[in-house]
Every structure is written in structure tokens, then in C-alpha cells.
Amino acid sequence: MTHSGLSILDYMVERTMLRPRDMIQFCVYSKDAAMKLQSFEIDGNSVKQAEYPYSEYMRKEIQDESKASIYDIDLLFEIIGEIGTGIITRKDFLRACNSRNIVDEEAALRQLINLSVLGIHRPSKQDNTSTILFRYSASPWERLEPSSELFVHPSLKHELGLIESSKY
């Protein structure tokens, strides 16, 4: 079990974008961390240690995927890092973009949602619960509209220096 109450596997899966290459890389980093900790198995400690290099890996993956995008992903990562939390408000993001002279803040926001850097809050239609929806877990035809609260993908927390949020 991890500190979040999830099994180690669920914790790791939550930090991938459901791509096999992400899980494989996270497992490699976890194995390396376990070896450094002189452990013969991947446990919560080795997974926690692996999050740092894995977070860097995920940032680089997203940078590679966004080369042809509208805005410089490094600048957008900087903005998220300056906001500093895993949950950011749309208002704070748009204000930070404006202070950096990004002309179309809404396009920048949509780019981050389409890259699954940011997820949106999705209330359940059946009960009083809600989920966080990222582009990779949504239906291909579903349009994800930015909500007032946006959730930074948990794999990026360490690389962007974000403070853990109690809501996510």
C-alpha cells in the first residue's frame, strides 16, 4: 500500500497515461530504486524514489509529443510550476499566461488538456461522486471543456515542483 491508500500497482497506473511504455519505464525506475535501497522487491519506498526520474521522463515525453503544438510547452510547464499546486484554477492559469504575453490563453489551456497535462473535474451522472478526466481516458470524440479547477497530471508533480493537493 502507498500513502494514498492505493495498491502499488494502482498508484503506478494512476501516474501513467495508460500507455505500456510509461508503465514499463516506471517499473524500470522502481527496480533501480529498489536495488539502490538493497531490496529484492519493488515496494512503496522504491516506487516513491522512482517518481522523481519518472516525472522527468514524463515531462520529456510530453515535450516530444508537443513539438508541433501552438505554444512552447516549456513556457507552459513554467507557468504551471509557478502556480505551484497540483490543482490550479482556470483564472490563475489565464492570468499567468496573460502576464507572460501569451496571446491566446484559451488555446494554451486547450493544448495542455489535449496533451493530458491538465485534467478536468467530471461530476458523476449517477451519484454524488466525481472523477478527474484526462484526454487519454476520455472518449475520442468527447470534447473536454476546461472547468474552473484543473488538475495537473500526477506524473508531473515532482518535475514541476508542485505541492501535493489534498483533493487529488
C-alpha positions in Angstrom: 0.0 0.0 0.0 1.1 3.6 -0.7 0.4 6.6 1.5 -2.7 7.4 -0.7 -4.4 4.1 0.1 -3.9 2.7 -3.3 -2.1 -0.6 -4.1 1.3 -0.1 -5.5 0.1 -1.2 -9.0 -2.9 1.2 -8.9 -0.7 4.0 -7.7 1.7 3.5 -10.6 -1.1 3.1 -13.2 -2.6 6.4 -11.9 0.7 8.1 -12.8 0.9 6.8 -16.4 -1.2 7.9 -19.3 -2.3 4.3 -19.7 0.5 3.7 -22.3 2.5 0.5 -21.9 5.8 2.4 -22.4 5.0 4.6 -19.4 4.4 1.7 -17.1 7.5 -0.1 -18.3 9.6 3.0 -17.7 8.1 3.5 -14.2 8.8 -0.2 -13.4 12.4 0.2 -14.6 12.9 3.2 -12.4 11.2 1.4 -9.5 13.5 -1.6 -9.9 16.6 0.6 -10.0 15.4 2.4 -6.8 14.8 -1.0 -5.1 18.3 -2.1 -6.0 19.7 1.1 -4.5 17.7 0.5 -1.4 19.1 -3.0 -1.3 15.6 -4.5 -1.6 14.7 -7.6 -3.6 11.3 -6.3 -4.4 9.6 -3.2 -5.6 7.7 -1.7 -2.7 6.2 1.6 -1.7 9.7 3.1 -0.9 11.2 2.2 -4.2 8.1 3.5 -6.1 8.3 6.8 -4.2 12.0 7.1 -5.1 11.2 6.2 -8.7 8.7 9.0 -9.0 11.5 11.6 -9.4 13.2 10.2 -12.5 9.8 9.0 -13.8 8.4 12.6 -13.5 11.4 13.9 -15.6 10.7 11.1 -18.2 7.1 12.1 -18.5 7.9 15.7 -19.0 10.3 14.8 -21.8 7.7 12.6 -23.4 5.2 15.4 -23.4 7.8 17.8 -24.8 8.5 15.4 -27.6 4.8 15.0 -28.4 4.1 18.7 -28.5 6.8 19.8 -30.8 4.3 20.9 -33.5 1.9 22.5 -31.0 0.9 26.1 -30.9 2.7 27.2 -27.7 6.1 26.4 -26.3 5.4 23.6 -23.8 8.4 24.6 -21.7 6.8 28.0 -21.1 3.5 26.4 -20.2 5.3 24.0 -17.8 7.0 27.0 -16.3 3.6 28.7 -15.7 2.2 25.6 -14.0 5.4 25.4 -11.9 5.0 29.0 -10.8 1.4 28.4 -9.8 2.9 25.6 -7.7 0.0 23.3 -6.9 -1.5 20.1 -8.3 -4.9 21.8 -8.6 -4.9 25.1 -10.4 -7.8 27.4 -11.1 -8.6 28.4 -14.7 -8.5 32.0 -13.6 -4.9 31.7 -12.1 -3.7 29.9 -15.3 -5.2 32.5 -17.6 -3.8 35.4 -15.5 -0.3 33.8 -15.5 -0.5 33.3 -19.3 -1.5 37.0 -19.7 1.4 38.1 -17.6 3.7 36.1 -20.0 2.1 37.8 -23.0 0.6 34.6 -24.3 -2.0 36.0 -26.8 -4.5 33.1 -26.8 -4.6 31.8 -23.3 -7.6 29.6 -24.1 -5.7 27.9 -26.9 -2.8 27.3 -24.5 -5.2 25.8 -21.9 -6.7 23.5 -24.5 -3.3 22.4 -25.7 -2.5 21.3 -22.1 -5.8 19.5 -21.8 -5.3 17.7 -25.2 -1.8 16.6 -24.1 -3.3 15.3 -20.8 -1.0 17.6 -18.8 -4.3 19.0 -17.3 -7.4 17.1 -16.5 -10.9 18.4 -15.8 -13.4 17.7 -13.0 -16.2 15.5 -14.2 -19.2 15.0 -11.8 -20.9 11.6 -12.0 -24.4 11.5 -13.5 -25.4 8.6 -11.3 -24.4 9.7 -7.8 -22.7 12.5 -5.9 -19.2 11.5 -6.8 -16.8 12.9 -9.4 -13.7 11.9 -11.3 -10.8 13.6 -12.9 -10.8 13.1 -16.6 -7.7 13.4 -18.8 -7.8 13.3 -22.6 -6.3 9.8 -22.8 -9.1 8.4 -20.7 -12.0 10.2 -22.4 -13.9 9.0 -25.5 -12.0 10.1 -28.7 -15.0 12.2 -29.8 -15.6 13.8 -26.4 -14.9 17.4 -26.2 -13.2 18.3 -22.9 -14.2 21.8 -21.8 -11.9 23.5 -19.2 -13.5 23.7 -15.8 -12.9 26.2 -13.1 -10.5 23.8 -11.4 -7.9 22.0 -13.4 -5.8 19.0 -12.3 -2.1 18.6 -13.2 -1.3 15.1 -14.1 0.2 13.4 -11.1 3.2 12.2 -13.0 4.4 15.8 -13.4 4.2 16.7 -9.7 7.9 16.2 -8.9 9.3 17.6 -12.1 7.3 20.8 -11.9 7.9 21.1 -8.1 4.2 21.1 -7.2 2.8 20.9 -3.8 0.6 17.9 -3.2 -3.1 18.7 -3.1 -5.4 17.1 -0.6 -8.2 16.9 -3.2 -6.2 14.8 -5.7 
